[in-house]
Amino acid sequence: MSKIELQATENLKGAIAGAFHQCMETGALPQAEIPDFTVETPTDSTHGDRASNAAMVGAKAFRMPPRKIAEAIQKNVDLSGTYFDRCEIAGPGFLNFFFSRRFYGDVIKEILRAGPEYGRSDFGKKEKVMVEFVSANPTGPMHMGNARGGALGDCLASVLDAAGYQAYREFYINDYGAQIEKFGRSLGARYIQLYKGEDAVEFPEDGYHGDDIRERAKGFADIHGDKYLNVPAEERDQALIDYALPKNIEKMRADLEKYRIVYDKWFAESTLHKDGELEEAIQRLTDRGMTYQKDGALWYKATAIGGEKDEVLIRQDGTSTYFAADIAYHYNKFVKRGFDRVINIWGADHHGHVARMKGAMDALGIGGDRLDIILIQLVRLVSGGQIVRMSKRTGKMIQLADLLDEVPVDAARFFFNLREASSQLDFDMDLAVKRDNQNPVYYVQYAYARICSLLKNLAEEGIKPRPCTDEELALLTRPEETELIRQLSVCTGEIIASARDYDPARMMRYLIALATTFHKFYTACRVKGERESLMQARLNLCVATSIVLKNILTMFKITAPEAM
């Protein structure tokens, strides 16, 4: 919560505690230990701005009905010096408190004073957190799952940063092992077919069949001609890998940068093998008694810590498994680079791997509770009420690059965060390109642009916002005004909750709610034409709203246009 919200809550707790003491001193309540009560924000604002269960939890200690305790507290609570001016009793003894005029004015002043920093906090205490996301196989183009994971991961890192964590973005490049070998065989087959025809060589049954493989083979041939036709297959495949893999990775990097995602590090799996870190991680497991030899292979003793079955780390032929590399990678994250917490964003098809990886962290002595894994559900592209799989531009299966050609980046980043990762998402491509209030990102951006337009028009008339006195801000008494200020006041708390729950979608809901509340205010409360004091108070409120809208849009790398 914001400084004002925090102060309001803490002061109210003190006032309630003081009321208990006063009640016991006057004999309104018997002597007893003050119960552990809470102060919360009601979901329904008609129930007050803050509510406390103090009387309800005090029934046992004071041996009195909660209602009687509530009446005693209401009579004795001193709200002077707090942000509250009245207390009401509801139901069997709930205490509801209502903000004073001072609260609303101070919220506006806090926002105007903080500017771009409003909403940020030190909640995370600078904890070092890595968010690893997308990490798509570099053997082919990125798909819709990667698009959703990209928006989620990048926005989550931004939320964590705003909430006071040290957030770090990473892409894990699977550039080693069986999939790369398959990539090379696929490229090699297409290369030979360019010169000898489709029937000259059998394409690998499990190979990559995409057009991108043909294109890379053709690009290689344009440079080297038939030079690699008659060399050993391993040499040919490796040459093709060395040519195609960097190009694929660079294409990924470019597509993601177009998506406004810039990573702190692109970490190559191959470095784990080259630098000996895989062996180091396995040795740590061995030293902790978590490995054994069987049938010429090295096994991880997963069942010793509750796993369903033991797992092979090193095969009979001496090659490592994907699971071994994954363990080594996380060993690198926690032990080598010192991250306090790691968040992985994976597709839902990795569900079975979650417990395995958390268990492996326990086995390493790192602690599986420091590894959090978010599984993202499927995305369906929808247009005209029908599921869309083919790009209008290319006539091929829609990839991330195609999507960004067909819908604005702002809409893509916003839409992919409209629902929690655990929910399946229907991405409405028609809605994403609409320029009206049905489109949620347009609706939010229009609220910001509306304020900018108002300020510009008034400036042309020589009217500019100025700092207001407490008395002027106290003029903001209409329900549309106070509700808007309440929305602004919870921004910091929403960011904290979004970071705590790994739920950037919460901030999109907040943006939509804030825009809705502003539009209602703007319709109901005239700015220009009112007496100067009220006009300036409303102008201050408009500026404060624009700050919060822009701060969150900017945090999510969504543009805040000044005109639409």
C-alpha positions in Angstrom: 0.0 0.0 0.0 1.0 3.6 -0.5 2.5 5.6 2.4 -0.8 7.3 3.0 -2.7 4.0 3.0 -0.1 2.4 5.3 -0.2 5.4 7.6 -4.0 5.3 7.7 -4.1 1.6 8.6 -1.4 1.8 11.2 -2.9 4.9 12.8 -6.3 3.2 12.9 -4.8 0.2 14.6 -3.3 2.4 17.2 -6.7 4.2 17.7 -8.5 0.9 18.2 -5.9 -0.3 20.7 -6.2 3.0 22.5 -10.0 2.6 22.7 -9.5 -0.8 24.3 -7.3 0.8 27.0 -9.7 3.6 27.5 -12.6 1.2 27.9 -10.7 -0.8 30.5 -9.7 2.3 32.4 -13.3 3.6 32.6 -14.8 0.2 33.3 -16.7 -0.1 30.1 -14.7 -3.3 29.5 -13.2 -5.6 32.1 -9.4 -5.9 32.4 -8.0 -8.3 29.8 -5.3 -8.7 27.2 -6.1 -6.8 24.0 -7.0 -9.4 21.4 -5.1 -9.8 18.1 -7.4 -8.0 15.7 -7.1 -7.0 12.0 -7.9 -4.0 10.0 -8.8 -4.7 6.4 -10.2 -3.0 3.3 -13.8 -4.2 2.7 -14.7 -5.4 -0.7 -17.9 -3.3 -0.6 -17.1 0.4 -0.1 -20.5 0.9 1.5 -19.1 -1.1 4.5 -16.6 1.6 5.1 -13.1 2.3 3.9 -11.6 0.1 6.6 -13.2 -2.6 8.7 -12.0 -4.3 11.9 -12.9 -7.5 13.7 -11.7 -6.1 17.0 -15.0 -6.6 18.8 -15.6 -10.0 17.3 -12.2 -11.5 18.4 -12.5 -9.8 21.8 -15.7 -11.7 22.8 -13.7 -14.5 24.5 -11.2 -12.3 26.3 -13.8 -9.9 27.7 -16.6 -12.4 28.1 -19.1 -10.1 26.5 -21.2 -10.1 23.3 -19.2 -8.6 20.3 -21.9 -6.0 19.8 -21.5 -4.6 23.3 -17.7 -4.5 22.9 -18.2 -2.7 19.5 -20.4 -0.1 21.2 -17.8 0.5 23.9 -15.0 0.9 21.3 -17.2 3.2 19.1 -17.8 5.5 22.2 -14.2 5.6 23.2 -12.2 5.6 20.0 -10.3 8.8 19.3 -10.0 9.3 15.6 -8.3 12.7 15.8 -4.9 12.6 14.1 -6.0 9.7 11.9 -7.4 9.6 8.4 -10.8 8.6 9.6 -13.7 10.7 10.9 -16.4 8.3 11.9 -17.0 4.7 13.0 -20.2 2.6 12.5 -21.2 -0.8 13.8 -22.5 -3.4 11.5 -24.1 -6.8 12.1 -23.1 -8.6 15.3 -20.2 -6.3 16.0 -18.1 -5.4 13.0 -16.5 -1.9 13.1 -16.5 0.1 9.9 -14.4 3.3 9.6 -14.7 6.0 7.0 -12.0 8.3 5.6 -11.9 12.0 6.4 -11.5 14.7 3.8 -7.8 14.9 4.7 -7.2 11.4 3.4 -8.4 12.2 -0.1 -6.4 15.4 -0.3 -3.2 13.7 1.0 -3.5 10.9 -1.5 -3.5 13.4 -4.4 -0.6 15.3 -2.9 1.4 12.1 -2.4 0.9 11.1 -6.1 1.8 14.5 -7.4 4.9 14.6 -5.2 6.1 11.1 -6.1 5.3 11.3 -9.8 7.0 8.4 -11.8 7.9 6.8 -8.5 4.3 6.5 -7.3 3.3 2.9 -6.8 6.9 1.6 -6.2 7.8 0.2 -2.8 10.5 -1.7 -0.9 8.3 -4.6 -0.2 10.7 -7.1 -1.8 13.7 -5.9 0.3 15.9 -6.1 -2.8 15.6 -9.9 -2.9 17.4 -11.1 -6.0 14.9 -12.9 -8.2 15.4 -14.5 -11.6 12.5 -14.8 -14.0 13.3 -17.4 -16.7 10.7 -17.3 -19.5 10.1 -18.2 -23.1 13.3 -20.3 -23.5 11.9 -21.6 -26.7 13.7 -24.4 -28.6 16.1 -22.6 -31.0 15.4 -25.2 -33.7 12.3 -23.4 -35.0 10.0 -20.3 -34.8 8.3 -19.2 -31.6 4.6 -20.1 -31.2 1.6 -18.7 -29.3 2.6 -20.3 -26.0 5.9 -18.5 -26.2 4.0 -15.2 -27.0 1.9 -15.6 -23.9 4.9 -16.7 -21.8 6.8 -13.7 -23.0 4.2 -11.2 -22.1 3.6 -12.8 -18.7 7.3 -13.2 -17.8 8.3 -9.7 -18.9 5.4 -8.1 -17.1 6.0 -10.2 -14.0 9.6 -9.1 -13.8 8.4 -5.4 -14.1 5.9 -5.9 -11.3 8.6 -7.5 -9.1 10.9 -4.6 -9.8 8.2 -2.1 -8.8 7.5 -4.0 -5.6 11.1 -3.7 -4.5 12.7 -6.9 -5.8 15.8 -7.1 -7.9 14.2 -8.7 -10.9 16.4 -10.4 -13.6 15.2 -11.7 -17.0 16.8 -14.7 -18.6 16.4 -16.9 -21.7 17.7 -20.4 -21.6 19.0 -21.6 -24.9 18.7 -25.3 -25.5 21.7 -25.5 -27.8 23.0 -28.9 -26.7 21.9 -32.5 -26.9 19.4 -34.6 -28.9 17.2 -31.8 -30.3 20.3 -30.1 -31.8 21.5 -33.3 -33.3 18.0 -33.8 -34.8 18.2 -30.2 -36.1 21.5 -30.9 -37.8 20.2 -34.1 -39.4 17.1 -32.3 -40.7 19.2 -29.5 -42.2 21.6 -32.0 -43.7 18.7 -33.9 -45.4 17.3 -30.7 -46.8 20.7 -29.6 -48.0 21.3 -32.8 -50.0 17.7 -32.7 -51.4 18.5 -29.2 -52.8 21.1 -30.8 -55.2 19.9 -34.4 -55.6 16.1 -34.2 -55.3 13.5 -35.1 -52.6 14.0 -38.8 -53.1 17.8 -38.7 -52.9 17.8 -39.1 -49.1 15.3 -40.1 -46.6 14.2 -37.3 -44.3 14.6 -38.2 -40.6 11.4 -39.7 -39.3 11.6 -37.5 -36.2 13.1 -34.5 -38.0 11.9 -30.9 -38.1 9.6 -30.5 -41.1 9.1 -26.7 -41.1 9.7 -24.4 -44.0 12.3 -22.7 -41.9 14.6 -25.8 -42.2 14.4 -25.6 -45.9 15.2 -21.8 -45.8 18.2 -22.3 -43.6 19.5 -25.1 -45.8 19.1 -22.9 -48.9 20.9 -20.0 -47.2 23.8 -22.3 -46.3 23.9 -23.6 -49.9 23.9 -20.1 -51.3 27.1 -19.5 -49.4 28.9 -22.9 -49.7 27.4 -24.4 -52.8 27.8 -28.2 -52.9 31.0 -28.2 -50.9 29.5 -30.3 -48.1 27.7 -32.9 -50.3 30.4 -35.5 -50.1 31.8 -34.9 -46.6 31.0 -37.2 -43.6 27.4 -36.6 -42.4 28.6 -35.5 -39.0 30.8 -32.8 -40.5 28.0 -31.6 -42.8 25.4 -31.5 -40.1 27.7 -29.6 -37.7 28.5 -27.1 -40.4 24.8 -26.5 -41.0 24.2 -26.2 -37.2 27.0 -23.7 -36.9 25.4 -21.7 -39.7 21.7 -22.0 -38.8 21.6 -22.0 -35.0 23.0 -18.4 -34.5 20.6 -17.2 -37.2 17.7 -18.8 -35.4 18.8 -17.3 -32.1 19.2 -13.9 -33.6 15.8 -14.1 -35.1 14.4 -15.0 -31.7 16.2 -12.1 -30.2 14.9 -9.7 -32.8 11.3 -10.9 -32.6 11.3 -10.6 -28.8 12.8 -7.1 -28.9 10.0 -6.2 -31.3 7.8 -7.5 -28.5 9.6 -5.1 -26.2 11.4 -7.9 -24.3 15.0 -7.4 -23.6 16.8 -10.1 -21.5 19.5 -9.5 -19.0 21.1 -12.7 -20.2 20.8 -15.3 -22.9 22.2 -18.4 -21.1 23.4 -21.2 -23.4 23.0 -24.8 -22.1 26.2 -25.7 -23.9 28.2 -23.6 -21.3 27.2 -26.0 -18.6 29.0 -28.8 -20.4 32.0 -26.7 -21.5 32.6 -25.1 -18.1 32.2 -28.3 -16.1 29.2 -27.1 -14.2 27.1 -30.2 -15.0 29.8 -32.4 -13.5 30.0 -30.1 -10.5 26.3 -30.3 -9.8 26.2 -34.1 -10.2 29.2 -34.3 -7.8 27.3 -32.3 -5.3 24.4 -34.7 -5.5 26.9 -37.6 -5.1 28.5 -36.0 -2.1 25.1 -35.7 -0.5 24.4 -39.4 -1.1 21.8 -38.8 -3.8 23.3 -40.8 -6.7 24.2 -44.4 -7.4 25.5 -46.6 -10.2 23.3 -49.2 -11.9 23.5 -50.9 -15.3 26.4 -48.8 -16.3 24.5 -45.5 -15.8 24.5 -42.9 -13.0 21.1 -42.5 -11.3 19.6 -39.8 -9.1 18.0 -41.2 -6.0 14.7 -39.2 -6.3 12.7 -41.7 -4.3 14.8 -40.9 -1.2 13.1 -37.5 -1.0 9.6 -38.5 -2.1 10.0 -38.8 -5.8 8.0 -41.3 -7.8 11.0 -43.0 -9.3 14.7 -42.7 -9.6 16.1 -40.9 -12.6 19.0 -41.4 -15.0 21.6 -38.6 -15.0 24.3 -40.1 -17.1 23.4 -42.8 -19.6 25.4 -45.9 -20.3 27.1 -44.2 -23.3 28.3 -41.4 -21.1 25.9 -38.7 -22.4 23.9 -36.7 -19.9 20.1 -36.5 -19.8 18.1 -33.3 -20.2 17.1 -33.6 -16.6 20.8 -33.6 -15.5 21.4 -30.4 -17.5 18.3 -28.9 -16.0 19.6 -29.6 -12.5 23.0 -28.1 -13.4 21.3 -25.0 -14.8 19.4 -24.4 -11.5 22.6 -25.2 -9.5 24.1 -22.4 -11.5 21.2 -20.0 -10.8 21.2 -20.6 -7.0 24.8 -21.5 -6.1 26.9 -19.9 -8.8 25.0 -16.7 -9.3 23.3 -16.4 -5.9 19.7 -15.8 -6.7 17.5 -15.8 -3.7 14.5 -17.0 -5.7 13.9 -18.4 -9.2 10.7 -18.3 -11.1 10.3 -20.5 -14.2 7.5 -20.0 -16.7 6.7 -23.2 -18.5 4.0 -24.6 -20.7 1.3 -26.7 -19.1 2.8 -29.8 -20.7 5.7 -29.5 -18.2 3.4 -30.3 -15.3 5.1 -33.5 -14.5 8.5 -31.9 -14.3 7.6 -29.4 -11.5 7.9 -31.8 -8.6 11.0 -33.4 -10.1 12.8 -30.1 -10.2 11.7 -28.9 -6.8 12.8 -32.2 -5.4 16.2 -31.9 -7.1 16.7 -28.6 -5.4 16.0 -30.2 -2.1 18.5 -33.0 -3.0 21.1 -30.3 -3.7 20.5 -28.7 -0.3 19.2 -25.5 -2.0 15.6 -25.9 -1.0 12.8 -26.6 -3.4 10.7 -23.8 -1.8 13.0 -21.3 -3.5 12.0 -22.5 -6.9 8.6 -21.4 -8.1 7.2 -22.6 -11.4 4.3 -21.0 -13.3 2.5 -23.2 -15.8 0.8 -21.3 -18.6 -2.3 -22.7 -20.2 -3.1 -22.8 -23.9 -3.8 -19.8 -26.1 -6.4 -19.9 -28.9 -6.4 -17.1 -31.5 -10.0 -16.2 -32.4 -11.4 -14.1 -35.2 -15.0 -13.8 -36.3 -15.9 -16.3 -33.6 -13.7 -18.9 -35.2 -10.3 -20.4 -34.1 -7.5 -19.0 -36.3 -4.4 -21.1 -37.0 -3.1 -19.6 -40.3 -1.6 -16.2 -40.9 -3.4 -14.0 -43.4 0.0 -12.7 -44.5 1.9 -16.0 -45.0 -0.9 -18.6 -45.2 1.1 -20.6 -42.6 0.7 -21.5 -39.0 0.7 -18.3 -36.9 4.0 -17.7 -35.1 4.9 -14.9 -32.7 6.4 -12.8 -35.5 3.2 -13.2 -37.6 1.0 -12.2 -34.6 3.0 -9.0 -34.1 2.5 -8.1 -37.8 -1.3 -8.5 -37.4 -2.0 -6.9 -34.0 -0.4 -4.0 -32.2 2.3 -4.8 -29.7 0.4 -2.8 -27.0 -2.6 -5.1 -27.5 -0.6 -8.3 -27.5 1.1 -7.4 -24.2 -2.2 -6.3 -22.7 -4.3 -9.2 -23.9 -1.9 -11.9 -22.9 -2.0 -10.6 -19.4 -5.8 -10.3 -19.2 -6.2 -13.7 -17.5 -4.2 -15.6 -15.0 -1.6 -18.0 -16.3 -3.6 -21.0 -15.0 -6.6 -20.1 -17.2 -6.9 -20.9 -20.9 -6.9 -17.7 -23.0 -8.9 -16.8 -26.1 -7.1 -14.0 -27.9 -9.6 -12.0 -29.9 -7.6 -10.7 -32.9 -10.6 -8.6 -34.1 -10.9 -6.9 -30.7 -7.1 -6.4 -30.5 -7.1 -4.1 -33.6 -10.3 -2.1 -32.7 -9.9 1.5 -31.9 -12.9 1.9 -29.6 -13.8 1.4 -26.0 -14.6 -2.3 -26.5 -10.8 -2.9 -26.8 -9.6 -2.8 -23.2 -6.1 -1.5 -24.0 -7.6 1.3 -26.1 -10.1 2.0 -23.3 -7.2 2.5 -20.8 -5.0 4.5 -23.2 -8.0 6.7 -24.0 -8.4 7.6 -20.4 -4.8 8.9 -20.3 -5.1 10.6 -23.7 -8.4 12.2 -22.5 -6.6 13.8 -19.5 -3.7 15.0 -21.8 -6.2 16.6 -24.2 -8.0 18.3 -21.3 -4.7 19.8 -20.0 -3.6 20.8 -23.5 -6.9 22.6 -24.2 -6.8 24.4 -20.9 -3.2 25.4 -21.4 -4.1 27.0 -24.7 -6.5 29.2 -22.6 -3.8 30.0 -20.1 -5.1 27.6 -17.4 -2.6 25.3 -15.8 -2.8 23.1 -12.8 -1.3 24.5 -9.6 -0.7 23.1 -6.2 -3.9 23.1 -4.1 -4.4 23.9 -0.5 -5.9 21.3 1.9 -9.1 23.3 1.9 -9.3 23.2 -1.9 -8.7 19.5 -2.1 -11.4 19.1 0.6 -13.9 20.3 -2.0 -13.7 16.9 -3.8 -16.7 15.4 -2.1 -18.8 13.9 -4.9 -19.0 10.1 -4.9 -17.3 10.0 -8.4 -14.4 12.0 -7.0 -13.9 10.1 -3.8 -14.2 6.8 -5.6 -11.5 7.8 -8.1 -9.2 8.9 -5.3 -9.7 5.6 -3.5 -8.8 3.7 -6.7 -5.6 5.8 -6.9 -4.7 5.1 -3.3 -4.6 1.3 -3.7 -2.2 1.3 -6.6 0.9 0.4 -4.5 -1.0 -2.3 -2.7 -2.2 -3.8 -6.0 1.4 -3.9 -7.3 2.6 -5.6 -4.2 -0.2 -8.2 -4.3 0.5 -8.7 -8.0 4.2 -9.4 -7.3 3.4 -11.6 -4.2 1.0 -13.7 -6.2 2.9 -13.7 -9.5 -0.2 -12.3 -11.2 0.4 -9.4 -13.6 -3.2 -9.9 -14.7 -4.2 -8.2 -11.5 -2.7 -5.0 -12.7 -4.6 -5.2 -16.0 -7.8 -5.5 -14.0 -6.7 -2.6 -11.9 -6.0 -0.4 -15.0 -9.4 -1.2 -16.5 -11.1 -0.4 -13.2 -9.2 2.8 -12.8 -10.0 3.9 -16.4 -13.7 3.1 -15.8 -13.8 5.1 -12.6 -12.0 8.0 -14.3 -14.4 8.0 -17.3 -17.4 8.1 -14.8 -15.8 11.0 -12.9 -15.1 12.9 -16.2 -18.7 12.5 -17.3 -20.2 13.6 -13.9 -17.7 16.3 -12.8 -17.1 19.3 -15.0 -13.6 20.7 -14.8 -13.7 23.8 -17.0 -16.2 26.4 -16.0 -16.3 25.6 -12.3 -15.1 28.2 -9.8 -11.3 28.4 -9.7 -10.7 26.5 -6.5 -12.9 23.5 -7.4 -11.5 23.5 -11.0 -7.9 23.4 -9.7 -8.8 20.6 -7.2 -10.3 18.6 -10.1 -7.3 19.4 -12.3 -5.0 18.1 -9.5 -7.1 14.9 -9.4 -6.9 14.5 -13.2 -3.1 15.0 -13.2 -2.8 12.4 -10.3 -4.9 10.0 -12.4 -2.7 10.5 -15.5 0.4 9.8 -13.4 -0.9 6.4 -12.1 -2.2 5.4 -15.6 1.1 6.3 -17.2 3.2 4.6 -14.5 1.5 1.3 -14.9 1.3 1.4 -18.7 5.0 2.2 -18.8 5.8 -0.5 -16.3 4.3 -3.0 -18.7 6.0 -1.4 -21.7 2.6 -0.3 -23.2 2.5 3.1 -24.7 0.7 6.0 -23.0 -0.4 8.2 -26.0 -1.2 11.8 -25.4 -3.6 11.9 -28.3 -5.9 9.3 -29.9 
